[in-house]
Each structure stands twice: as C-alpha cells, then as structure tokens.
Amino acid sequence: MDIREYAQAFDQVERDYEEAVAAFGVPFEAGESCPRSERVRVAGACGACCENGGGSLRRGWISPACMACRTGERTATFFVDLRCTRKCYFCFNPNQDHYEYFLSHKRDIVAELEQAHAAGARFDCLAVTGGEPLLHKDEVVAFVARAKELFPGVHVRLYTCGDLLDDECLAALAQAGLDELRFSIKPDDVARIDAPVFERMAAAVAAVLDVMVEMPVIPGTLPEMKAMLSRIDGIGVRGINLLEFCFPLCNADEFRKRGFELRKHPFNYLYDYWYGGGVPVAGSEAEALALLEHVEREGLRLGVHYCSSDNKNTGQVFQQNKVFTCDDVVRGAYPWLTADAGDRFLKCAKAFGADAVRVRDWAQRAGVPCDFDGKVPMAAIPLAQVDAARSACPNVRFAESASLFEQREGALYLREVGVREL
C-alpha cells in the first residue's frame, strides 16, 4: 500500500459527505474559489494578523472573548431560552439539542452559574445569548451582576439584535458591569439607512465599555457591507466580527432560491464542516477579505476580525485533544504524536509499504518513537523527525496525518481524520 491508496478512504469520506449534502439541493462549487493562501496575502496587505492555524484574521482590536474561543478554556455561554424576535433563514439554533423544548421552556441561568461556581469552575469570559436574550431583561441583568460577584475580573458579553434594547435596559446592564454588548446585525438592517439598531448602537457606545457588531458575510452584499462598516466606525463601535457564512443544513429552499453554492475544501481532512454543524458558502470568505482591505484602504478605526468556519472549530478540537496535552499517561502512550498549535489536531508523519519498514528500522536504531502496523504496513513518527528520516532513508515518501480523541462507550479512542502527502 502507498500513500495514495491509504488516502482513498478519506477521499471517499469527503465524497460521501458532499453527496449527502447534495441531497438538500444546494450544490458545491466546481473548484475552490478562494484558496486559503489568500488569507495570508490579505493579512500582509492590510496590516492584519493571520492566526490560529490561518483561520482567524484580525486588524486592530479584538474581543478577549474571541481569543478565548480558540481553545474554549475558561469560557462559557448561557441562554434563557431560544425564542427570538427575528426569524433568520441562516440561523443555527434549530440544530441545537432540544430546540423545540427551549422555545417554550426557560432555564435559570443565574442558578446554573452558581452551580458551576460551586463545582469549582473558573471563568475568564462569560456570555449570554439566545434566541433574543432581552426577551428576559431582568434575568440577563441579574446574570451579569452575579457573574461579576462570583468571578471577579470576568469579561461578560451579551448578544442581541437590538430590537428590545431601550435606555432603561442599557443603564441597568452598564450598572451590573457588562463589559461588551455584541449586536447581531441582519441583512435588512444593513440595507436600511433608518434601521433603529444604529441608534441603539450609538446609545450603547455611551453606556457600555465595548460595543461590537457580529454578522455573517453573505455573498452579494459587499457594497452594503462597506457602507455599513463606515457607518458603525463613525458611531464609535469598537470592532466587528465578520463570520464566514454557512448553510446550517436547514432552510434549504431559501439557500437554493438565492442561488448559493457551497465551498469546496482544500484538503481531504480538517474539514470546515467537521464540527461546525454547517457548510461554508462559496464567496463569503472572498468578500470578507475584501472588507478587510476596504477597512485598511479607508483608514477606519474599528477592529475587524474575520472568523472563518475552521476558526470556529478549533475550540472543540482543542477540548477533545486536551486529554493528550494535559495527561502525561496519555501523551506517553502516543509519543509519535504532536499537538498542532494552529488547528489543534494531533499530527504525525506516516510512511507506507516498503517505506514503512525502512522508517521503522531507522527509528529503532535512532531511538525515535515509532508506531508500526505490519498489517498495512505503516510507520508513524513525530513530524519533527521527518528531515532526519529522509536523510537516513532517501526517497521515502511521507504523509502528514491528523487525528483527535473521542470517547466511545466510556473508552478513549484516537480517530484519524485524514492524511496529505508531505
């Protein structure tokens, strides 16, 4: 067996997935329209940082909550229920467990926070989301105040579309100690010059420490988005999160009607959709990068963060692989693996067939950790040892392998999610 034969199984996984998604009637683009290399180019051109495995681009200020989201460490999000004043066709809430239940039942978020504290939880960042959380103003204000009491120094943010945000509520939130008010802006808000949400933003700038906008970049809205960026910069909004637009595997009729296509993926592993619950839409990233360039060109002051779908997934991958980084016993059982600081997957180099035997023999002589499977055959060594292995074993072909840990029936299982030739 060689690398290409071994990789065929992962290629089939990708084909199977795309066929399953095709059943919704929303097609994939013919080829990748915006290569990942564009992220690095745009970051360099507009003074932005390209971070977290290349999935996060930021220019200027970024919320500390966005930084914490990359690993999911010491951060949590709460919601009272999932009722909302809007009905956005791209909302992911219908994918949540017990969605229908939480349309009519409430959670006691203050009690949940107190229970977490009593259990020893420690938080640097906390959030209240929904639905629309300001359908429950008293509960939200109480949560913010209690969070500040239980976790001194914690950063607390609130998500809202702004429909129910009046001056009295703003004052109460500020008094309770809210750090960040994050407006989830919708396409109809962007298009309307008289949209009341912009007035609410201006009021919030005067009342709350940090005001942010968060919205998906919907293909075909670039002119309106550019105008909106200039407008919120003038208001004094501190930053914006530009989210890669994704198909949530529901409301397919709306996506078909709008003619959206889904984005192809550059490799046969590390899928953007692996944990995101949705599939990136073609054209969204290209327009997000164009907006970053626009902000640089116009000299706007607000911070801009492009959060790609793969950036969103790193927190969950990090948490699943935390058992490797934090448990000496687990790490010692897999000495050929290394945690990638970017995408958070566990990586190693693999050789196959006759090459695997050569690499195994060299690793034994050199004292290099090696996992050998004679059935394939396959030899795995640390990525850092590839150059040394190539020097000792000329013409050996290696592949980079990515894996993560899963719990299956109470047991720890290492799942390989793909390979690519080095």
C-alpha positions in Angstrom: 0.0 0.0 0.0 1.2 3.5 -0.8 0.1 7.0 0.4 -2.4 7.5 -2.4 -4.1 4.1 -1.7 -4.2 4.9 2.1 -5.7 8.3 1.4 -8.5 6.9 -0.7 -10.6 6.1 2.3 -10.5 9.7 3.4 -11.3 10.9 -0.1 -14.3 8.6 0.0 -15.5 10.2 3.2 -15.4 13.6 1.6 -17.3 12.3 -1.5 -19.9 10.7 0.7 -20.4 13.9 2.7 -20.8 16.0 -0.4 -23.3 13.5 -1.8 -25.2 13.7 1.5 -25.3 17.5 1.4 -26.2 17.4 -2.3 -29.5 15.8 -1.2 -30.5 19.2 0.1 -30.2 20.6 -3.4 -27.6 23.2 -2.5 -24.6 22.3 -4.8 -20.8 22.6 -4.1 -18.8 24.9 -6.3 -16.9 23.2 -9.1 -13.5 24.2 -7.6 -12.2 26.2 -4.6 -12.9 29.8 -5.5 -10.9 31.4 -2.7 -7.7 29.5 -1.8 -6.6 29.6 1.9 -3.4 31.3 0.7 -5.5 34.4 0.1 -5.8 34.8 3.9 -2.0 35.3 4.2 -1.8 37.6 1.3 -4.6 39.9 2.5 -3.3 39.9 6.1 0.1 41.1 4.8 -1.5 43.7 2.6 -3.7 45.3 5.2 -1.7 45.1 8.4 -3.7 42.2 9.8 -2.6 39.2 11.8 -3.3 35.7 10.4 -3.6 33.4 13.4 -5.0 30.2 14.8 -3.8 28.0 12.0 -4.7 30.7 9.5 -8.4 30.6 10.3 -8.5 33.9 12.2 -7.6 37.3 10.6 -7.7 40.4 12.8 -6.8 44.0 12.2 -6.7 46.2 15.3 -8.7 45.5 18.4 -10.3 42.1 19.0 -12.6 41.0 21.8 -10.9 38.9 24.5 -13.8 36.5 24.2 -12.8 35.8 20.6 -9.3 34.9 21.8 -10.7 32.6 24.4 -13.0 30.9 21.9 -9.9 29.5 20.1 -9.4 26.9 22.9 -12.7 27.1 24.8 -10.7 27.4 28.0 -12.3 29.2 31.0 -15.2 30.4 28.9 -18.9 29.5 28.8 -22.1 30.7 27.1 -25.6 30.7 28.7 -29.1 31.2 27.3 -32.5 31.6 29.0 -34.5 30.1 26.0 -34.3 30.1 22.2 -37.2 32.4 21.5 -36.3 35.3 19.2 -37.8 38.5 17.7 -36.3 37.6 14.3 -36.5 34.5 12.0 -33.3 34.5 10.1 -33.1 31.8 7.4 -29.4 31.1 8.2 -29.9 30.6 12.0 -28.2 27.6 13.5 -30.4 27.4 16.6 -32.8 24.8 15.0 -29.8 22.4 15.0 -29.4 22.6 18.8 -30.5 19.7 21.0 -34.0 20.2 22.4 -34.6 23.3 20.2 -38.4 22.9 20.3 -38.4 22.4 24.1 -36.5 25.7 24.7 -38.9 27.6 22.5 -41.4 27.3 25.4 -39.2 26.5 28.4 -36.8 28.7 30.3 -33.5 28.0 32.0 -32.4 29.6 35.3 -29.1 31.0 34.1 -28.2 32.6 37.5 -28.7 29.2 39.2 -26.7 27.5 36.5 -23.9 30.0 37.0 -23.9 29.5 40.8 -23.9 25.7 40.4 -20.8 26.0 38.1 -19.1 28.1 40.7 -19.9 25.7 43.5 -18.4 22.9 41.4 -15.1 24.7 41.1 -15.5 26.2 37.6 -13.3 29.2 36.8 -14.1 31.6 34.0 -12.3 34.5 32.2 -15.2 35.0 29.7 -18.9 34.5 30.0 -21.7 35.3 27.5 -25.5 35.4 27.4 -27.1 34.6 24.0 -30.4 33.3 22.7 -32.7 33.4 20.9 -33.0 37.0 21.9 -31.9 37.3 25.5 -33.5 40.7 26.0 -36.9 38.9 26.0 -35.8 38.3 29.6 -34.2 41.6 30.6 -34.3 41.0 34.4 -32.7 37.6 34.2 -29.9 38.9 32.0 -29.1 41.8 34.2 -29.2 39.5 37.3 -26.8 37.2 35.5 -24.3 39.9 34.7 -24.3 41.2 38.2 -23.9 37.7 39.7 -21.1 36.8 37.3 -19.2 39.8 38.5 -19.7 38.8 42.1 -18.7 35.2 41.7 -15.8 35.6 39.2 -14.0 38.9 39.8 -12.4 40.3 36.7 -14.5 38.1 34.3 -15.4 39.5 30.9 -19.1 39.4 30.3 -20.7 39.9 26.9 -24.3 40.0 25.7 -25.6 39.1 22.2 -28.7 41.0 20.9 -30.3 42.0 17.7 -31.1 45.3 19.4 -34.9 45.2 18.9 -35.7 45.3 22.7 -32.7 47.4 23.9 -34.1 50.5 25.5 -32.3 53.2 27.5 -33.5 51.7 30.9 -32.1 48.3 30.0 -28.9 49.8 28.8 -28.4 51.7 32.1 -29.2 48.5 34.1 -26.7 46.4 32.1 -24.0 49.1 32.5 -24.7 49.3 36.2 -24.4 45.5 36.5 -21.0 45.6 35.0 -21.5 44.4 31.4 -18.2 44.6 29.5 -19.3 44.0 25.9 -22.5 44.4 24.0 -22.4 42.5 20.8 -25.1 43.4 18.2 -26.0 40.6 15.8 -26.8 42.6 12.7 -29.1 41.2 10.0 -29.0 41.9 6.2 -32.2 44.0 6.3 -30.6 46.3 8.9 -27.6 46.8 6.7 -29.7 47.9 3.8 -31.9 50.4 5.7 -30.4 53.8 6.5 -33.2 54.3 9.1 -32.7 51.0 10.8 -33.2 51.6 14.6 -30.3 49.3 15.5 -27.8 52.0 14.6 -29.4 54.4 17.1 -29.2 51.7 19.7 -25.6 51.2 18.9 -24.9 54.9 19.5 -26.6 54.8 22.8 -24.7 51.6 23.8 -21.3 53.2 22.9 -22.0 55.8 25.6 -23.2 53.3 28.1 -21.0 50.2 27.7 -17.3 49.7 27.6 -17.1 47.8 24.3 -19.7 47.7 21.6 -19.3 45.2 18.8 -21.1 44.1 15.7 -21.2 40.4 14.6 -22.7 39.2 11.4 -22.2 36.7 8.6 -20.8 37.9 5.3 -23.5 37.0 2.8 -22.2 36.7 -0.8 -23.5 39.6 -2.9 -23.7 42.2 -0.1 -20.2 43.7 -0.5 -21.3 47.3 -1.3 -23.8 47.4 1.5 -21.3 45.9 3.9 -18.7 48.5 3.0 -21.2 51.3 3.7 -22.2 49.7 7.0 -18.6 49.5 8.1 -18.0 53.2 7.6 -21.3 53.9 9.4 -20.5 51.9 12.5 -17.0 53.2 12.6 -18.4 56.7 12.7 -20.7 55.7 15.6 -17.7 54.6 17.6 -18.3 50.8 17.5 -15.1 49.2 18.7 -15.0 46.2 16.5 -16.8 43.8 14.2 -16.7 40.1 13.8 -17.1 39.1 10.1 -18.3 35.5 10.2 -18.0 33.1 7.3 -21.5 32.5 6.0 -22.6 28.8 6.4 -25.5 26.6 5.3 -27.0 25.2 8.6 -28.4 22.2 6.8 -31.9 23.6 7.3 -34.0 26.1 5.2 -32.5 24.7 2.1 -35.3 26.2 0.0 -34.1 29.7 0.9 -30.5 28.9 0.0 -31.5 27.4 -3.3 -33.7 30.3 -4.1 -30.8 32.7 -3.5 -28.5 30.6 -5.8 -25.9 29.9 -3.1 -23.2 27.3 -3.7 -21.2 25.6 -1.0 -17.5 25.9 -0.7 -15.0 23.2 -1.7 -12.3 22.3 0.8 -8.6 22.4 0.1 -7.5 19.2 1.7 -9.1 15.8 2.4 -9.0 16.4 6.1 -9.6 19.2 8.7 -12.9 19.8 7.1 -14.5 23.1 7.9 -17.8 21.3 8.5 -16.3 18.6 10.7 -17.6 20.1 13.9 -19.2 23.4 12.8 -22.6 21.9 12.1 -22.8 23.6 8.8 -21.1 24.0 5.4 -19.3 27.3 4.3 -21.0 29.1 1.4 -18.8 29.9 -1.6 -18.0 33.6 -1.9 -18.3 34.5 1.7 -14.6 34.4 2.5 -13.6 36.4 -0.6 -16.0 39.2 0.4 -14.8 39.1 4.0 -11.2 39.5 2.8 -12.3 42.4 0.5 -13.9 44.1 3.6 -10.6 43.8 5.5 -8.8 45.5 2.6 -11.6 48.2 2.5 -11.0 49.0 6.1 -7.3 49.4 5.6 -7.8 51.5 2.5 -10.3 53.8 4.1 -8.4 54.1 7.3 -11.3 53.1 9.5 -10.6 52.8 13.3 -12.7 49.9 14.3 -11.1 46.5 14.9 -12.0 43.9 12.3 -11.9 40.1 12.9 -12.6 37.6 10.2 -13.7 34.4 11.8 -13.7 31.6 9.3 -15.7 28.4 9.8 -12.4 26.5 10.5 -11.5 29.0 13.2 -14.8 28.3 15.0 -14.0 24.6 15.1 -10.6 24.8 16.8 -12.1 25.2 20.3 -13.9 21.9 20.1 -10.9 20.1 18.6 -8.7 21.6 21.4 -11.1 20.4 24.1 -11.2 16.9 22.6 -7.4 16.7 22.4 -6.9 18.2 25.8 -6.6 14.8 27.3 -3.4 14.4 25.2 -1.9 17.8 26.2 -2.8 17.6 29.9 -2.4 13.9 30.7 1.2 12.6 30.9 0.0 9.0 30.7 -2.0 9.5 27.5 0.8 11.6 26.0 3.3 8.9 26.9 1.2 6.3 25.2 1.4 8.2 21.8 5.0 9.6 21.7 4.9 9.9 17.9 2.0 12.5 18.1 2.4 16.3 18.5 -0.4 18.8 19.2 -0.6 21.3 16.3 -0.7 24.8 17.9 -2.7 26.1 14.9 -5.6 23.8 14.0 -5.3 21.8 17.3 -5.3 18.4 15.7 -2.7 15.8 16.7 -0.2 15.3 14.0 2.5 12.8 13.0 4.3 11.7 9.8 3.4 8.3 8.2 5.2 6.1 5.7 3.6 3.1 4.0 4.5 -0.2 2.4 8.2 -0.9 2.0 8.9 2.7 3.1 7.3 1.9 6.4 9.7 -0.9 7.1 12.7 1.3 6.3 11.4 4.0 8.6 10.7 1.6 11.4 14.2 0.1 11.2 15.8 3.6 11.2 13.6 4.8 14.1 14.7 1.8 16.2 18.4 2.5 15.5 18.0 6.2 16.2 15.8 5.9 19.3 12.9 7.8 17.7 9.4 7.0 18.8 7.6 4.9 16.1 4.2 3.3 15.8 4.4 0.4 13.4 1.4 -1.5 11.9 2.5 -4.5 10.0 -0.9 -5.2 8.5 -0.9 -2.1 6.4 2.1 -1.8 6.7 2.5 1.7 8.2 5.1 3.5 10.3 4.3 6.7 12.2 7.0 9.1 13.6 6.9 12.6 15.0 6.7 15.3 12.3 9.9 16.9 13.8 11.8 13.8 12.8 10.9 13.8 9.1 14.0 15.6 7.9 16.3 13.2 9.8 14.3 10.2 8.5 14.7 11.5 4.9 18.4 11.9 5.3 18.7 8.3 6.6 16.2 6.8 4.2 16.4 8.7 0.8 13.3 8.7 -1.4 10.9 7.6 1.4 7.5 9.3 0.9 5.8 10.7 4.0 2.2 11.8 4.6 1.1 14.2 7.4 -1.7 12.6 9.5 -4.2 14.4 11.6 -6.2 12.8 14.5 -8.3 13.6 17.5 -9.5 11.8 20.6 -13.1 10.7 21.0 -15.0 9.0 23.8 -16.7 5.8 22.7 -18.7 3.8 25.3 -16.5 5.2 28.0 -13.2 4.4 26.3 -10.7 6.8 24.8 -10.4 6.3 21.0 -7.9 8.0 18.6 -9.6 8.9 15.4 -7.6 9.7 12.3 -9.5 12.3 10.2 -7.2 12.4 7.2 -3.8 12.4 5.6 -2.0 14.5 3.0 1.4 13.9 1.3 4.3 16.0 2.6 
